[in-house]
Amino acid sequence: MPKSKEARNSEKRQLRNRAVRSRAKTFITRAEKLVFTGEMESAQAAVAESISALDRAAEKGIIHPNNAARRKSRLMKKLNQAQASAVEVVEEEVTEVEATEAKAEEKPKKKPKAEKKPKATKKEKSK
């Protein structure tokens, strides 16, 4: 028996929706990888791309708007945590460098020690 018109259209929509959903997932995974590797500039651009893809999918009705909002929120949370940890690492490095510079300035320079005379051996003492 031939398929109904609704079934044919449903298959077409399914293929189109699968492509959009897959594209959004790809953008998200790409952004997460960049966040975890610590490349913040490129990660921010990738996060913006993935948010745009999620918004487009939600607007077209491919995914539920709450689903898109939840995914965007999780992605932004990961990005913000990575940026905060990157800032902390930089601040720690700066304080370490400042501390070592301060210690170097405080320490007085030591005078070189005078050369010691070699000790006399037992044979030399008895002579």
C-alpha positions, 0 to 999 in steps of 0.5 A, a space after each residue: 500500500 502506498 504511503 500517505 502524504 503525511 508520512 512522506 512529508 514526515 520523512 522529509 521533515 525528519 531528515 531536515 530536522 536531523 541535519 539541524 539537530 546534528 549541526 547544533 550538537 557538532 557546534 556544542 562539542 566543538 565549543 566544549 573541546 576548546 573550553 577544556 583545552 583552554 583556548 579562550 578566544 576561539 572558545 568564545 567564538 565557538 560558544 557564540 556559534 553554538 548558541 546561535 545554532 541552538 536558537 535557530 533550532 528552537 525557533 524552527 521547532 526542531 528542539 523545544 525552547 527550554 531544551 535550547 535554553 538548558 544547553 546554552 546555560 550549561 555551555 556558558 557555565 562551562 565557559 565561565 568556569 574555565 575563564 575564572 580558573 584561567 584568571 586565577 592561574 594568571 593571578 597566582 603566577 603574578 603573585 609568585 613572580 612578585 614574591 620572588 622579586 621582593 625576596 631577591 631585593 631583600 637579600 643582601 649580597 654575600 661576600 665571597 669566602 676567603 680561601 681556606 688553607 689546606 690542613 696539615 696531615 699527620 706526617 707534616 705535623 710530626 716533622 
